[in-house]
C-alpha cells in the first residue's frame, strides 16, 4: 500500500503543530515580599551576613503601564530596591521541569511598545519543556537609582551565556527603555527540561537604592532547531521508505 505524498506532508505539519502548544503562559518571578507573589521562592537577595533587600509596594513610573494601548497584561507589582549588604545582588532562578507557568497571556499580548523597533509581544506558547526561552526583565521607572549601572547576568547550569548592562535612571520613551515595561534581556537554549537558568542582578556600587527590580519573566519561544529538524527529517524519511516499499 502506497502512502500518498499529501499524507506525508500532513504528517509533517501535524508534528510541527504538536511541537507548539496553543496555551499562552509564562513563568514570572516577582522581586518583592508580598504574600502570594508569583514565583515565590525563586527570588533571593544575597548580602553580607544574611542581610536583606528593601521592598516597596509603591510602583513609581506608572507600573503597571496603564497608558499603553492596547491594554497590556500588567499587574500590580511591588519591587525590591537596594539592600543593606556590603554587596547587593538579586538572583532569580528557573527550571522548566519544576517551575510550572504561573501567568496566562492572550496570544500576541503587548509587553512593550518599542516605537521604531518591533513591539515585544507574547509568544503564545507554554513552557515546561526543553527549548529556547526568552528572558525578560522589568523595573520601575524612577530617577533615584544611586548604584551606577545595573548588570544582568544570565547563566544556564551555572555557565554564563548573556550579559546586559543598563542605566536604570535613563528613561527613553522613543525606544521603550526603562519605562516600567517588560524588556527582553535575550534568549537562552535549554537542552533539557531539567536545566536551570538564573538571572543575577548587581549594581556598580551598593547603596540605599543601588538598583531596582520588579521581576523577571521566562517564556517558551521555540524548540531547539536541531532537535525539531531531526524529528521532522526522521518522520519524512520513514514515511517515504514505507511508500517505496509499498
Secondary structure, 3 states (H helix, E strand, C coil): CCCCHHHHHHHHHHHHHHCCCCCCEEEEEECCCCCCCCCCCCEEEECHHHCCCEEECCCCCCCCCCCCCCCCCCCCCCEEECCCCCCCEEEEEECCCCCCCCEECCCCCEEECCCCCCCEECCCCCCCCCEEEEEEEECCCCCCCCCCCEEEEEEECCEEEEEEEECCCCCECCCCECCCCCEEEEEEEECCCCCCEEEEEEECCCCCCCCEECEEEEEEEECCHHHHHHHHHHHHHHHHHHHHHC
